[in-house]
Amino acid sequence: MSASPSSSRTLPVSLPSLLLALCLLLAGPQAWAGLMLDETTPPRNLHGLVDFLDDPQADLSLLDVSRANAPFRPSSERRDLSFGYVPGVVWLRLPLQSSAAATLSWRLELNYASLDEVRLYDVGADGVRESRSGDTVPYAQRSVGHRNPVFEIVLRPGEQRTLYLRADSRGSMTLSGELMSAHAFEQHSQKGYLVHALYCGVLTALGLYNLLLFLALRERPFLNYVLFMFAFAVSVLSLNGLGAQYLWPHAAPWSNRMLPVSLTLAALLAVVFARSFLDTRQWLPRWDRVLQVLCGATLLAVLATLLLPVQTALQTMSLTGLIVTLTLLLTSFVCVGYRVPGARLFALAWLMLLSGAVLLALRNFALIPSNFITLYAMQIGSGLEMILLSFALAARFNELKRQREAALQLNEQILAKRVTERTLALELANQRLSELALQDPLTGLANRTALQQHLEQAIARSQRRNELLAVMLIDLDGFKPVNDQYGHGFGDQVLAEVARRLRHYLRDADLPARLGGDEFVVICENVQTAADARDLAKRVLEGLDTPIYLEERAVRVGASIGIALYHGEDDATALIRRADAAMYRAKATGRNRVHLTAEPD
């Protein structure tokens, strides 16, 4: 980091310049009372060493400030050298004297990279050496190639020189710094660059990691996070001077506009990221509309930082950043209440950034001391924020994945339940269809098909168990006159009542069936004797012989019952045929009676 050839110049050693230098050395009260420097002098903080002079109109020249009555005041009167936002320029004065035995090179560093322009007037017996630095000065024209304003001071043995620093900035006038030897400066500078390299490395690693996650998962919040991080990284690089050194060294004087533009753009992308990360459209529709309006306003602020004067652009940046940060912080708190995935880590991340921004703002306004914590509060807060947001993205993705898996399992359970229900309904429907296929629709008794199946099974059981089986064939007496007199509808009601009485007077194990018309069949298993079969038939006959009351009418129908007993020699058809023959014999002998085929006629 050596001085650029064009960055520092010495006025020609002519009689006028020598006279000017002599006047400057003898005019001020600081003559012969400078800071003594030698080979063992450690780095010295400028606070307490320099005198300062406010120049609100920026109309003082070197000759004006070097006069004996120039109103310089000692910096020891102040807490530090952070002047905040002040109009005009500020002058610093530092007299030096070398007590070293050899020529030594020193470095004077101001540790705030965002100063617009700093001019050093190095006054000695050989004339005035003038050099420049600051973020509006092209990197190649700076006194020393460094991210901060740095100046080289060369002192010969016993030489006395007076340094006048003229600082001009539209931003915060932070003039804290150190005077140190060239060797100490190299060590100090390397440590500073290492810290910033670690910070940029963390941001780069997080950005690439989340970019790969976006490419793999196609989740939009990851891309929005990467864009926000990129814009914020540009603003931080602009703030700490690394951008002007490495990314846009030839962009001066536009380099001092990069900070408000990039930081306001980062605020816009932060709102976009927050909407997608917190999914406010689903969880908080009203807040989402507010964030949409905030996006539009922040976009206008980005355009304003491109067009407005730098100082106004910086004010716009500060106001926009404050509004966006507070709004997103409040939104995250509301989302925590609604249990939005990742909202807690999101809120904590924005608290870190807000804390860093507040500390930096308070330092810029000279309300708190300027030290390592306050000077790099934005980098510390933003670094913690980026890490927490990356964790929040991972936590959000895992939570959404868990919710999707739970929803999938629930859907599978619902689907399985529906399949089970539909299967059961289908089985019931099939059972119902089967029942309808084996059931007489008028009486609800078994039909011919069911009768045939049941009788064949009953015959098989009778053979296997060696039990007596009885088949009754019932034909109603007097049903046709009722049907003709009162109509088929009334006749159907009579048949239904007959079926009900059959179920009532028969045993639970007996099967009544309707052959058709007014004919019914009853299958009676496990009959002990023929007399038992006859007694059961008589009970049925007595039940059917009682009056039937329907539609305020009383009708009476009797029945003729024929009984056939199975002893192992007949099939189902033959057994029903024998019962039918017995029924006709009952009718022939006077109706409304029972006839058993086993009895002799």
C-alpha positions in Angstrom: 0.0 0.0 0.0 2.3 2.6 -1.3 1.6 6.2 -2.2 0.4 6.8 -5.7 2.7 9.1 -7.7 -0.2 11.4 -8.6 -1.8 11.3 -5.2 0.7 13.5 -3.3 2.5 16.5 -4.5 5.1 18.9 -3.0 4.9 22.6 -4.0 8.0 23.6 -5.9 10.9 24.6 -3.7 10.9 28.2 -4.7 11.2 31.4 -2.7 7.4 31.9 -2.4 6.8 28.4 -1.3 9.5 28.5 1.2 8.2 31.7 2.6 4.7 30.2 2.8 6.0 27.2 4.6 8.1 29.4 7.0 5.0 31.5 7.7 2.9 28.5 8.4 5.5 27.0 10.7 6.0 30.2 12.7 2.4 31.5 12.6 0.7 28.9 14.7 1.1 28.6 18.5 1.9 25.0 18.0 5.3 25.7 16.7 8.1 23.8 18.4 5.5 22.0 20.5 4.7 19.1 18.2 4.3 15.4 19.0 7.8 13.8 19.4 8.2 10.7 17.3 11.0 8.1 17.3 11.6 4.5 16.5 9.8 3.3 19.6 6.7 5.4 19.4 3.6 3.1 19.6 0.4 3.8 17.5 -1.2 7.0 18.9 -4.9 7.7 18.8 -5.7 11.1 17.2 -8.2 11.9 19.9 -6.4 14.2 22.4 -3.5 14.8 19.9 -5.1 17.0 17.3 -6.9 20.3 17.4 -10.1 20.8 15.4 -11.7 23.7 13.6 -15.3 23.8 12.3 -15.7 25.4 8.8 -19.5 25.4 8.2 -19.2 27.5 5.0 -16.2 25.5 3.7 -14.6 28.8 2.7 -11.4 28.7 4.7 -8.1 28.2 3.0 -4.8 26.7 4.3 -3.5 30.1 4.9 -6.6 31.0 6.9 -6.4 28.0 9.2 -2.7 28.4 9.7 -2.9 31.8 11.2 -2.1 32.3 14.8 -5.6 33.4 15.7 -7.3 30.5 13.9 -9.9 29.2 16.4 -8.7 25.7 16.7 -9.8 23.8 19.9 -8.1 20.8 21.5 -9.9 17.5 20.7 -9.5 16.6 24.4 -12.5 18.8 25.0 -14.7 16.3 23.1 -15.6 12.7 23.9 -14.2 11.6 20.5 -13.6 12.7 17.0 -17.1 11.7 15.7 -18.8 15.0 14.7 -22.0 13.4 13.3 -23.8 15.1 10.4 -22.4 18.6 10.2 -22.5 21.2 7.4 -19.3 22.3 5.6 -15.9 20.8 6.5 -13.8 20.1 9.6 -10.1 20.9 9.9 -7.7 18.9 12.0 -4.2 20.2 13.0 -1.3 18.0 14.2 2.2 19.3 14.7 5.0 16.7 14.6 8.7 16.5 15.3 11.1 13.7 14.8 13.6 12.7 17.4 14.7 9.6 15.5 18.3 9.2 14.3 17.1 8.2 10.8 14.4 9.1 8.3 11.1 7.3 9.3 7.9 6.8 7.4 4.6 7.1 9.3 0.9 6.5 8.4 -2.0 8.6 9.4 -5.3 6.6 9.0 -8.9 7.7 9.5 -10.8 4.6 10.2 -14.1 5.6 8.5 -14.1 4.7 4.8 -17.3 6.7 3.9 -15.7 10.1 4.1 -16.2 11.8 0.8 -12.8 13.6 0.5 -10.0 14.2 2.9 -7.1 16.5 2.0 -3.8 16.5 3.8 -1.6 19.6 3.8 1.8 18.4 5.1 3.7 21.7 5.9 7.4 21.6 6.5 10.6 23.6 5.7 10.6 22.2 2.2 7.2 23.4 1.4 3.6 22.0 1.4 2.9 18.5 0.5 -0.7 18.0 -0.6 -2.5 14.6 -0.9 -6.1 13.3 -1.1 -8.2 10.3 -0.2 -11.8 9.4 0.4 -14.6 7.5 -1.3 -15.1 10.1 -4.0 -11.4 10.1 -5.0 -10.5 7.5 -7.6 -8.6 4.6 -6.0 -5.5 5.3 -8.2 -5.3 8.9 -7.1 -5.4 8.2 -3.3 -2.5 9.0 -1.2 -2.1 5.4 -0.1 -3.9 2.5 -1.7 -6.3 1.5 1.1 -10.0 1.2 1.7 -9.8 3.9 4.4 -8.3 7.4 4.0 -4.6 6.8 4.7 -1.7 9.3 4.3 2.1 8.8 4.3 4.1 11.1 6.6 7.9 11.1 6.1 10.1 12.7 8.8 13.8 13.2 8.6 15.9 13.3 11.8 15.0 16.4 13.9 12.4 17.6 11.3 9.3 19.5 12.3 6.1 19.4 10.3 2.5 20.5 10.8 -0.3 18.4 9.4 -3.6 20.0 8.3 -6.4 17.7 7.5 -9.4 19.1 5.6 -12.4 16.6 5.8 -15.5 17.1 3.6 -18.4 14.6 3.7 -22.1 14.6 3.1 -22.4 11.7 5.5 -21.3 11.3 9.1 -18.2 13.3 9.9 -16.3 10.5 11.7 -12.6 11.5 12.0 -11.3 9.1 14.5 -8.1 7.4 13.5 -4.4 6.7 14.5 -0.9 7.8 13.7 1.5 4.8 13.5 4.7 3.6 12.0 4.7 2.0 8.6 5.4 -1.4 10.0 2.7 -1.1 12.7 0.3 0.1 10.0 1.0 -3.0 7.9 0.2 -5.3 10.8 -2.9 -3.3 11.7 -4.1 -3.2 8.1 -3.7 -7.0 7.6 -5.8 -7.7 10.7 -8.5 -5.3 9.4 -8.6 -6.9 6.0 -8.7 -10.4 7.6 -11.8 -9.5 9.6 -13.5 -8.1 6.5 -12.4 -11.2 4.5 -14.0 -13.5 7.1 -17.2 -11.4 7.0 -17.3 -11.5 3.2 -16.4 -15.2 3.2 -19.4 -15.9 5.5 -21.7 -14.0 3.3 -20.4 -15.6 0.1 -20.7 -19.1 1.6 -24.2 -18.5 2.9 -25.2 -17.0 -0.5 -23.8 -19.9 -2.5 -25.3 -22.5 -0.2 -28.7 -21.0 -0.4 -28.4 -20.5 -4.1 -27.7 -24.2 -4.5 -30.7 -25.0 -2.3 -32.8 -22.9 -4.5 -31.6 -24.7 -7.6 -32.2 -28.0 -6.0 -35.5 -27.3 -4.3 -37.0 -24.5 -6.4 -38.3 -22.8 -3.3 -38.6 -19.0 -4.0 -37.6 -17.8 -0.5 -34.1 -19.1 -1.0 -33.7 -17.0 -4.2 -35.1 -13.9 -2.5 -32.7 -14.5 0.4 -29.7 -14.7 -2.0 -30.8 -11.5 -3.8 -31.3 -9.6 -0.5 -27.9 -10.8 0.7 -26.2 -9.7 -2.5 -27.6 -6.2 -2.3 -26.8 -5.9 1.4 -23.3 -7.2 0.8 -22.7 -4.5 -1.8 -23.9 -1.8 0.7 -21.5 -3.2 3.3 -18.6 -3.2 0.8 -19.4 0.4 0.0 -19.6 1.3 3.7 -16.2 -0.3 4.6 -14.4 0.9 1.4 -13.7 -2.5 -0.1 -16.1 -1.9 -2.9 -14.2 1.2 -4.1 -11.0 -0.6 -3.7 -11.8 -3.9 -5.5 -15.2 -3.6 -7.3 -15.5 0.0 -8.7 -12.1 1.7 -8.3 -12.8 3.9 -11.3 -16.4 4.8 -10.4 -15.6 8.0 -8.4 -17.4 10.2 -7.7 -20.3 7.8 -8.0 -18.8 5.5 -5.4 -20.3 7.5 -2.6 -23.7 7.0 -4.1 -23.4 3.2 -4.1 -24.1 3.1 -0.4 -27.6 4.7 -0.4 -28.6 3.0 -3.7 -27.5 -0.5 -2.6 -28.8 -0.3 1.0 -32.2 1.0 -0.2 -32.3 -1.8 -2.8 -31.5 -4.2 0.0 -34.4 -2.8 2.0 -36.7 -3.5 -1.0 -35.4 -7.0 -1.4 -35.8 -7.6 2.3 -39.5 -6.9 2.1 -39.8 -9.2 -0.9 -37.9 -11.9 1.0 -40.1 -11.4 4.1 -43.3 -11.8 2.1 -42.2 -15.1 0.6 -40.5 -16.4 3.8 -43.4 -15.6 6.1 -46.0 -16.4 3.5 -48.0 -13.4 4.5 -50.4 -13.8 1.6 -51.7 -17.0 3.3 -51.2 -16.2 7.0 -51.7 -12.4 7.2 -53.5 -11.1 4.1 -54.0 -7.6 5.5 -50.3 -7.3 6.5 -49.4 -8.6 3.0 -51.2 -5.7 1.4 -49.3 -3.3 3.7 -46.0 -5.0 2.6 -47.0 -4.6 -1.0 -47.5 -0.9 -0.5 -44.2 -0.8 1.3 -42.5 -2.5 -1.7 -43.9 0.2 -4.0 -42.7 3.0 -1.7 -39.3 1.4 -1.3 -38.9 1.0 -5.1 -39.6 4.8 -5.4 -36.9 5.4 -2.7 -34.4 3.4 -4.8 -35.1 5.6 -7.8 -34.8 8.7 -5.6 -31.3 7.6 -4.3 -30.2 7.5 -8.0 -31.4 11.0 -8.8 -31.3 13.1 -5.6 -28.2 14.8 -4.2 -26.0 12.5 -2.2 -26.9 14.0 1.2 -30.6 13.8 0.4 -30.1 10.3 -0.9 -28.4 9.3 2.4 -31.3 10.7 4.4 -33.8 8.8 2.1 -31.7 5.7 2.7 -31.8 6.1 6.5 -35.5 6.8 6.6 -36.4 4.0 4.3 -34.2 1.5 6.1 -35.7 2.5 9.5 -39.3 2.1 8.3 -38.6 -1.2 6.5 -36.7 -2.7 9.5 -39.4 -1.7 12.0 -42.2 -2.8 9.8 -40.6 -6.2 9.1 -39.8 -6.6 12.8 -43.4 -5.9 13.8 -44.6 -8.3 11.0 -42.4 -11.0 12.3 -43.7 -10.5 15.9 -47.3 -10.9 14.6 -46.3 -14.0 12.6 -44.8 -15.5 15.8 -48.3 -15.1 17.4 -49.8 -17.0 14.4 -47.1 -19.7 14.7 -45.8 -19.1 11.2 -42.9 -21.5 10.5 -39.5 -19.8 11.0 -41.1 -16.6 12.4 -39.1 -16.7 15.7 -35.7 -17.0 14.1 -36.8 -14.3 11.5 -37.7 -11.9 14.3 -34.4 -12.6 16.1 -32.5 -12.0 12.9 -34.1 -8.6 12.4 -33.5 -7.7 16.0 -29.8 -8.3 15.4 -29.8 -6.1 12.3 -31.8 -3.4 14.0 -29.4 -3.4 16.9 -26.5 -2.9 14.6 -28.2 -0.2 12.6 -29.2 1.7 15.7 -25.7 1.5 17.2 -24.2 2.8 13.8 -26.8 5.6 13.6 -26.2 6.7 17.2 -22.4 6.7 16.5 -23.0 8.6 13.2 -25.0 11.3 15.1 -22.1 11.4 17.7 -24.5 10.3 20.5 -22.3 7.3 21.6 -18.5 6.9 21.4 -16.9 5.7 18.3 -15.1 2.4 18.9 -14.7 -1.1 17.3 -18.2 -2.2 18.3 -20.1 0.9 17.2 -17.9 1.4 14.1 -18.6 -2.2 12.9 -22.0 -2.6 14.4 -23.7 -2.9 11.0 -21.3 -5.6 9.9 -21.7 -7.5 13.2 -25.5 -7.2 13.3 -25.9 -8.1 9.6 -23.5 -11.0 9.9 -25.6 -12.5 12.7 -28.7 -11.6 10.8 -27.6 -13.5 7.7 -26.6 -16.6 9.7 -29.9 -16.6 11.6 -31.9 -16.1 8.4 -30.1 -19.0 6.9 -31.0 -21.1 9.9 -34.5 -19.8 9.7 -34.8 -20.9 6.1 -33.6 -24.3 6.9 -36.0 -24.5 9.9 -38.8 -23.2 7.7 -38.1 -25.7 5.0 -38.0 -28.6 7.6 -41.2 -27.4 9.2 -43.0 -27.1 5.9 -41.6 -30.5 4.9 -42.9 -32.0 8.2 -46.3 -30.3 7.6 -46.5 -31.6 4.0 -45.6 -35.1 5.3 -48.2 -34.9 8.0 -50.8 -33.6 5.5 -49.8 -36.4 3.1 -50.2 -39.0 5.9 -53.5 -37.4 6.9 -54.6 -37.5 3.2 -53.5 -41.1 3.1 -55.5 -41.9 6.2 -58.5 -40.1 4.9 -58.2 -41.9 1.6 -57.8 -45.2 3.3 -60.8 -44.4 5.5 -62.8 -43.5 2.4 -61.7 -46.6 0.6 -62.8 -48.7 3.6 -66.1 -46.9 3.8 -66.7 -47.3 0.1 -65.7 -51.0 0.3 -68.1 -51.5 3.2 -70.8 -49.6 1.3 -70.1 -51.8 -1.7 -70.3 -54.9 0.4 -73.5 -53.7 2.0 -74.8 -52.8 -1.5 -73.8 -56.2 -2.8 -75.3 -57.8 0.3 -78.5 -55.8 -0.3 -78.6 -56.8 -3.9 -78.0 -60.4 -2.9 -80.8 -60.1 -0.4 -83.1 -58.5 -2.9 -82.2 -61.3 -5.3 -83.2 -63.9 -2.7 -86.1 -61.9 -1.2 -89.7 -61.5 -2.2 -90.2 -57.7 -2.6 -93.8 -57.7 -1.4 -93.6 -59.8 1.8 -89.9 -59.7 2.6 -89.9 -63.5 2.8 -87.5 -65.7 0.9 -88.3 -66.1 -2.8 -88.2 -69.3 -4.9 -84.4 -69.1 -5.4 -83.7 -68.6 -1.7 -86.1 -71.4 -0.9 -84.4 -73.8 -3.3 -80.9 -73.0 -1.9 -82.0 -73.2 1.8 -84.0 -76.4 1.2 -81.0 -78.2 -0.4 -78.7 -77.1 2.5 -81.4 -78.2 5.0 -81.6 -81.6 3.3 -77.8 -82.0 3.5 -77.8 -81.1 7.2 -80.7 -83.5 7.9 -78.8 -86.3 6.3 -75.6 -85.4 8.1 -77.3 -85.1 11.5 -79.9 -87.9 10.9 -82.7 -85.4 11.9 -86.3 -85.1 10.7 -87.1 -82.3 8.2 -90.6 -81.0 7.5 -91.8 -78.9 4.6 -95.1 -77.1 4.8 -96.9 -75.8 1.8 -99.6 -73.2 2.7 -102.3 -72.0 0.3 -104.7 -69.3 1.5 -108.4 -70.0 1.5 -110.8 -67.1 0.6 -108.0 -64.8 -0.6 -109.3 -64.4 -4.2 -112.7 -62.9 -3.2 -110.9 -60.4 -0.9 -108.5 -59.4 -3.7 -111.4 -59.1 -6.2 -113.6 -57.1 -3.9 -111.0 -54.6 -2.5 -108.4 -54.5 -5.2 -104.9 -55.7 -5.7 -103.4 -53.1 -3.4 -105.5 -54.2 -0.5 -104.8 -57.8 -1.4 -101.0 -57.0 -1.2 -101.5 -55.7 2.3 -103.2 -58.9 3.3 -100.3 -60.9 1.9 -97.8 -58.8 3.8 -99.8 -59.3 7.0 -99.9 -63.1 6.4 -96.1 -63.0 6.1 -95.8 -61.1 9.4 -98.0 -63.7 11.1 -96.0 -66.5 9.7 -92.8 -65.1 11.1 -94.6 -64.6 14.5 -96.0 -68.1 14.9 -93.0 -70.0 13.5 -89.8 -70.9 15.3 -86.7 -68.7 14.8 -84.9 -71.5 13.0 -87.8 -72.0 10.5 -87.6 -70.4 7.1 -90.9 -69.0 5.6 -90.9 -68.4 1.8 -93.4 -67.2 -0.8 -93.8 -69.3 -3.9 -96.0 -66.8 -5.6 -99.6 -65.6 -5.5 -101.1 -66.7 -2.2 -98.9 -69.8 -1.8 -96.2 -70.0 1.0 -93.7 -72.7 2.0 -92.1 -73.2 5.4 -89.0 -75.3 6.0 -88.8 -76.7 9.5 -85.5 -78.3 10.6 -84.8 -80.4 13.7 -88.4 -81.7 14.0 -88.6 -84.5 16.6 -91.7 -86.3 15.4 -94.5 -86.0 12.9 -96.8 -85.0 15.7 -94.5 -82.0 16.4 -94.7 -81.0 12.7 -98.5 -81.2 12.8 -98.8 -79.2 16.0 -96.6 -76.4 14.5 -98.7 -76.3 11.4 -101.9 -76.1 13.5 -100.5 -73.2 15.4 -99.8 -71.4 12.2 -103.3 -72.3 10.9 -104.9 -70.8 14.0 -102.8 -67.6 13.7 -103.9 -67.1 10.1 -107.5 -67.8 10.8 -108.0 -64.7 13.0 -109.5 -61.6 11.4 -107.2 -59.1 9.6 -107.9 -55.4 10.2 -106.7 -53.1 7.4 -107.9 -49.7 6.3 -110.8 -49.8 8.8 -111.9 -53.1 7.3 -111.9 -56.6 8.8 -111.3 -59.6 6.5 -110.7 -63.2 7.2 -108.7 -65.7 5.2 -108.0 -69.3 6.1 -105.3 -71.7 4.8 -104.9 -75.2 3.7 -101.5 -76.7 4.8 -99.8 -79.8 3.4 -96.8 -81.3 5.3 -94.2 -83.6 3.8 -91.5 -85.2 6.0 -88.0 -86.0 4.7 -86.6 -89.4 5.6 -83.5 -89.4 3.3 -85.1 -90.6 0.0 -86.3 -87.3 -1.8 -84.6 -84.3 -3.3 -85.8 -80.7 -2.8 -88.1 -80.7 -5.8 -89.7 -84.0 -4.9 -90.2 -82.9 -1.3 -92.0 -79.8 -2.3 -94.1 -81.8 -4.8 -95.2 -84.1 -2.0 -96.1 -81.2 0.3 -98.1 -79.6 -2.5 -100.0 -82.9 -3.0 -100.7 -83.0 0.8 -102.0 -79.3 0.6 -104.4 -80.3 -2.2 -105.7 -83.2 -0.1 -106.3 -80.7 2.8 -108.4 -78.5 0.4 -110.2 -81.6 -0.9 -111.3 -82.6 2.6 -112.8 -79.3 3.5 -110.1 -76.5 3.5 -108.7 -74.6 6.5 -107.0 -77.7 7.8 -103.6 -79.6 7.9 -102.7 -82.7 6.0 -99.5 -84.8 6.6 -98.3 -87.1 3.9 -97.0 -89.6 6.3 -100.6 -90.3 7.6 -102.7 -92.7 5.6 -105.5 -91.0 3.7 
